[in-house]
C-alpha cells in the first residue's frame, strides 16, 4: 500500500458531496449558517456573564430545555406528517428573526437578563421543530452505502464550526462588540435557506403518519408515543441515547468557561474564545482523519470508548491552571467526541425506517442538544455550591463511570455490529450506483 493510498484511507470519503449536489449544498449552507449560530451561542453566554458575573446565571440558560422537551417530541411527529422541506424553511425564517432580535437588544443596550432568557427560549423551541425535520434529509439524498460517509462529512462540518465559530466570535466581540456576533448570525441564515429551497418536496416515505392506510393526517401525541415505543423496543437506540446524554449532562461544562477563564487565564474574550474553540480543534483533526470511522462495525463500543475518553479529558481540564494543558485536554475531548457523534448518528439512521425518522430524530435532538443546557444547569449549580474546578472534575469523572455502567447494562449495544462501508475505490473504478428510485432525485442542480 502506497503512502498516498494510506492517506486516502484516513481522510473522509467525499463521494457523497461530490456525487450528490443537493447534499453538497446542504453541507455548505449548514456550515455557513452554523458558524453564525455558534457566534450567537458565544455572545449570549458572554452577555449574560457581563451582566451578572455569575456561573449560575449562565447555567440557567439550560432552562430553555423545559419547553424543548415538549415541543421537540411533538416536532418529531410533525416531521413525520408534513413536507419536511417546508417545515425547515418556515422555522429557518423564524430563527433568522430571533437572531435579528438578539442583535437589536444588544445594539439598543437593554441589558435585561429576562429578555435574553426569553429570546433563548424562543430560539430553542424553533430549533426543536427545525432539527428533527432537517436531520431526515441526508438518508433521502445519498444511497445507503454512503450514509456513514455522509454523516462523517456532516460531523467534519460541525467540527469546523466548533473550531472557527468561537474563534471568530471572540475576535468579533473584542473588535466590534458582541452585537456584531448577533448580526452576523442573522445574515448567515441566507445560505441555509438557499440550500433548503433548492430541494424538492421531502414528504415522509412508506407507511407512516399521513400516508395512505394509516388513518392519520395530523401530528398527535399518539404518534409521538408510537415513536417512543419504537425506541424502547430497541436497546441499541436506548443505549446510544443514554451514552449521549451522559456526555452532555456531566461532561460539557460550557457554563464554567467564563468563570475558569476569569480565575485562571486572565479573563480576556480572546482566551474565552480559545477555550471554546479547543474542543473544535481536536474534533476537526479527528474529523479530517475520519476515513476509518466509515469502516468501523463495532459502533456501540466506539461510542462507549469515545465517551470515556471525553470524560477523562474534561476532568483533566478542571484540574489544570495551565492554559496550554487546558487547551490540550479540551482538544482530546473534542477528538473523542467526533467519533462518538458519527457512530451515534449512523446507528440511529441505520436502524430507523423513514416513517419514524422524524420522531426518533426529535429524541436524538432533545438528548444530544437539549442535554447540553441541562448540563450547564448541573455544572453551574455544582460550581455555586463548591468551585468551578470541582464542578468540572466531578462531572468528567462521573461521565466516565456512567459510560462503563451503560456498557455493562446494555450488552446488545456493545455487541452492535454495523456493516462497514467499503474502502474508497481507485480512480479507475466504476461510478457509484445511482440513487434508489424511492429516494429524492436532484433535478437541474448545479454545484456552487
Beta strands, then each sheet from edge to edge (+ up, - down):
end
